[in-house]
Amino acid sequence: MENEKLVCKACGRDTFTTGQVGGTTSQGNIRTIGAIMAVGSPLQMIFCKNCGEVASFKVVKPQNFK
């Protein structure tokens, strides 16, 4: 998705940025359902800088779920 030119489905603009939920601590990380003590992984997203519409979600460390 990084090499293609994104156009926002909501507002039509083409200015996007990347943000992340979770990270250095496990707070905010995505975890397997029912896993209380699992570390999980941060969730990264690409979103429109104009209206906030999210174009992409990505689990940063999918290997934590194997």
Backbone as JSON Lines, residues from 0, in Angstrom:
{"i":0,"aa":"M","n":[0.82,-1.2,0.0],"ca":[0.0,0.0,0.0],"c":[0.87,1.26,0.0]}
{"i":1,"aa":"E","n":[2.12,1.14,0.41],"ca":[2.99,2.3,0.51],"c":[3.36,2.89,-0.85]}
{"i":2,"aa":"N","n":[3.43,2.04,-1.9],"ca":[3.87,2.51,-3.21],"c":[2.74,3.09,-4.05]}
{"i":3,"aa":"E","n":[1.51,2.78,-3.72],"ca":[0.4,3.3,-4.5],"c":[-0.06,4.65,-3.97]}
{"i":4,"aa":"K","n":[-0.59,5.47,-4.83],"ca":[-1.09,6.78,-4.44],"c":[-2.49,6.6,-3.85]}
{"i":5,"aa":"L","n":[-2.63,6.9,-2.57],"ca":[-3.91,6.75,-1.9],"c":[-4.8,7.97,-2.14]}
{"i":6,"aa":"V","n":[-6.07,7.71,-2.31],"ca":[-7.08,8.77,-2.39],"c":[-8.15,8.41,-1.37]}
{"i":7,"aa":"C","n":[-8.47,9.34,-0.52],"ca":[-9.44,9.1,0.54],"c":[-10.83,8.82,-0.02]}
{"i":8,"aa":"K","n":[-11.44,7.73,0.44],"ca":[-12.79,7.37,-0.01],"c":[-13.84,8.33,0.54]}
{"i":9,"aa":"A","n":[-13.54,8.98,1.66],"ca":[-14.52,9.86,2.3],"c":[-14.49,11.29,1.76]}
{"i":10,"aa":"C","n":[-13.28,11.85,1.59],"ca":[-13.22,13.26,1.21],"c":[-12.5,13.52,-0.12]}
{"i":11,"aa":"G","n":[-11.85,12.5,-0.69],"ca":[-11.21,12.66,-1.99],"c":[-9.8,13.23,-1.96]}
{"i":12,"aa":"R","n":[-9.3,13.6,-0.8],"ca":[-7.94,14.15,-0.7],"c":[-6.91,13.03,-0.8]}
{"i":13,"aa":"D","n":[-5.64,13.41,-0.97],"ca":[-4.58,12.4,-1.1],"c":[-3.43,12.62,-0.11]}
{"i":14,"aa":"T","n":[-3.74,13.2,1.04],"ca":[-2.72,13.43,2.07],"c":[-2.96,12.47,3.23]}
{"i":15,"aa":"F","n":[-2.06,11.51,3.37],"ca":[-2.19,10.48,4.4],"c":[-0.98,10.49,5.32]}
{"i":16,"aa":"T","n":[-1.16,9.93,6.5],"ca":[-0.08,9.78,7.47],"c":[-0.28,8.45,8.2]}
{"i":17,"aa":"T","n":[0.73,8.07,8.97],"ca":[0.69,6.8,9.7],"c":[0.63,7.08,11.19]}
{"i":18,"aa":"G","n":[-0.19,6.32,11.9],"ca":[-0.29,6.41,13.35],"c":[-0.26,5.03,13.95]}
{"i":19,"aa":"Q","n":[-0.15,4.96,15.27],"ca":[-0.04,3.66,15.94],"c":[-0.76,3.68,17.28]}
{"i":20,"aa":"V","n":[-1.42,2.58,17.59],"ca":[-2.02,2.35,18.9],"c":[-1.18,1.29,19.58]}
{"i":21,"aa":"G","n":[-0.81,1.52,20.82],"ca":[0.05,0.57,21.52],"c":[1.51,0.86,21.22]}
{"i":22,"aa":"G","n":[2.39,0.01,21.73],"ca":[3.8,0.23,21.42],"c":[4.72,-0.22,22.52]}
{"i":23,"aa":"T","n":[5.34,0.73,23.22],"ca":[6.39,0.41,24.18],"c":[5.88,-0.38,25.39]}
{"i":24,"aa":"T","n":[4.64,-0.21,25.76],"ca":[4.03,-1.05,26.8],"c":[2.94,-1.88,26.12]}
{"i":25,"aa":"S","n":[2.43,-2.87,26.81],"ca":[1.38,-3.69,26.2],"c":[0.02,-2.99,26.24]}
{"i":26,"aa":"Q","n":[-0.07,-1.86,26.92],"ca":[-1.34,-1.13,26.98],"c":[-1.7,-0.6,25.6]}
{"i":27,"aa":"G","n":[-2.87,-0.93,25.14],"ca":[-3.32,-0.49,23.83],"c":[-2.98,-1.46,22.72]}
{"i":28,"aa":"N","n":[-2.18,-2.5,23.01],"ca":[-1.84,-3.48,21.99],"c":[-3.04,-4.37,21.68]}
{"i":29,"aa":"I","n":[-3.1,-4.85,20.45],"ca":[-4.11,-5.82,20.06],"c":[-3.66,-7.2,20.55]}
{"i":30,"aa":"R","n":[-4.6,-7.96,21.13],"ca":[-4.28,-9.29,21.66],"c":[-5.32,-10.29,21.17]}
{"i":31,"aa":"T","n":[-4.97,-11.56,21.25],"ca":[-5.92,-12.61,20.92],"c":[-7.08,-12.55,21.9]}
{"i":32,"aa":"I","n":[-8.29,-12.79,21.44],"ca":[-9.47,-12.76,22.29],"c":[-9.3,-13.75,23.43]}
{"i":33,"aa":"G","n":[-9.52,-13.31,24.64],"ca":[-9.43,-14.14,25.82],"c":[-8.04,-14.2,26.44]}
{"i":34,"aa":"A","n":[-7.03,-13.64,25.78],"ca":[-5.66,-13.66,26.29],"c":[-5.44,-12.44,27.18]}
{"i":35,"aa":"I","n":[-5.42,-12.66,28.48],"ca":[-5.29,-11.56,29.43],"c":[-3.83,-11.11,29.57]}
{"i":36,"aa":"M","n":[-2.91,-12.07,29.66],"ca":[-1.51,-11.76,29.92],"c":[-0.64,-11.67,28.67]}
{"i":37,"aa":"A","n":[-1.2,-11.85,27.5],"ca":[-0.42,-11.83,26.26],"c":[0.12,-10.43,25.97]}
{"i":38,"aa":"V","n":[1.31,-10.36,25.38],"ca":[1.93,-9.08,25.02],"c":[1.2,-8.46,23.84]}
{"i":39,"aa":"G","n":[0.85,-9.26,22.84],"ca":[0.15,-8.77,21.67],"c":[1.06,-7.98,20.75]}
{"i":40,"aa":"S","n":[0.49,-7.01,20.07],"ca":[1.23,-6.22,19.1],"c":[0.59,-4.85,18.94]}
{"i":41,"aa":"P","n":[1.42,-3.83,18.67],"ca":[0.84,-2.54,18.32],"c":[0.03,-2.66,17.02]}
{"i":42,"aa":"L","n":[-0.89,-1.77,16.82],"ca":[-1.72,-1.72,15.63],"c":[-1.39,-0.43,14.9]}
{"i":43,"aa":"Q","n":[-0.9,-0.55,13.67],"ca":[-0.51,0.61,12.88],"c":[-1.6,0.92,11.86]}
{"i":44,"aa":"M","n":[-1.86,2.18,11.63],"ca":[-2.87,2.54,10.64],"c":[-2.4,3.7,9.75]}
{"i":45,"aa":"I","n":[-2.9,3.69,8.54],"ca":[-2.68,4.79,7.6],"c":[-4.02,5.5,7.49]}
{"i":46,"aa":"F","n":[-4.01,6.82,7.72],"ca":[-5.27,7.55,7.69],"c":[-5.12,8.91,7.01]}
{"i":47,"aa":"C","n":[-6.26,9.43,6.54],"ca":[-6.33,10.71,5.86],"c":[-6.05,11.85,6.84]}
{"i":48,"aa":"K","n":[-5.13,12.72,6.49],"ca":[-4.81,13.85,7.36],"c":[-5.91,14.9,7.36]}
{"i":49,"aa":"N","n":[-6.78,14.88,6.35],"ca":[-7.84,15.87,6.27],"c":[-9.06,15.48,7.12]}
{"i":50,"aa":"C","n":[-9.57,14.26,6.95],"ca":[-10.81,13.9,7.63],"c":[-10.66,12.75,8.63]}
{"i":51,"aa":"G","n":[-9.52,12.05,8.63],"ca":[-9.3,10.97,9.58],"c":[-9.76,9.6,9.12]}
{"i":52,"aa":"E","n":[-10.3,9.48,7.93],"ca":[-10.73,8.17,7.41],"c":[-9.53,7.22,7.37]}
{"i":53,"aa":"V","n":[-9.7,6.02,7.92],"ca":[-8.61,5.04,7.95],"c":[-8.6,4.23,6.66]}
{"i":54,"aa":"A","n":[-7.44,4.21,6.0],"ca":[-7.29,3.47,4.75],"c":[-6.74,2.07,4.97]}
{"i":55,"aa":"S","n":[-5.97,1.86,6.06],"ca":[-5.32,0.58,6.28],"c":[-5.02,0.36,7.76]}
{"i":56,"aa":"F","n":[-5.21,-0.88,8.22],"ca":[-4.78,-1.32,9.54],"c":[-3.74,-2.41,9.33]}
{"i":57,"aa":"K","n":[-2.71,-2.45,10.2],"ca":[-1.7,-3.49,10.1],"c":[-1.24,-3.86,11.51]}
{"i":58,"aa":"V","n":[-1.21,-5.17,11.8],"ca":[-0.64,-5.66,13.05],"c":[0.87,-5.62,12.87]}
{"i":59,"aa":"V","n":[1.58,-4.85,13.7],"ca":[3.02,-4.64,13.52],"c":[3.83,-5.91,13.76]}
{"i":60,"aa":"K","n":[3.45,-6.72,14.74],"ca":[4.21,-7.93,15.07],"c":[3.31,-9.16,14.99]}
{"i":61,"aa":"P","n":[2.95,-9.59,13.77],"ca":[2.07,-10.75,13.63],"c":[2.67,-12.04,14.19]}
{"i":62,"aa":"Q","n":[3.99,-12.1,14.29],"ca":[4.65,-13.29,14.85],"c":[4.27,-13.53,16.31]}
{"i":63,"aa":"N","n":[3.76,-12.53,17.01],"ca":[3.34,-12.7,18.4],"c":[2.06,-13.52,18.52]}
{"i":64,"aa":"F","n":[1.42,-13.86,17.41],"ca":[0.16,-14.58,17.43],"c":[0.29,-16.03,16.93]}
{"i":65,"aa":"K","n":[1.5,-16.5,16.76],"ca":[1.71,-17.86,16.24],"c":[1.82,-18.86,17.34]}
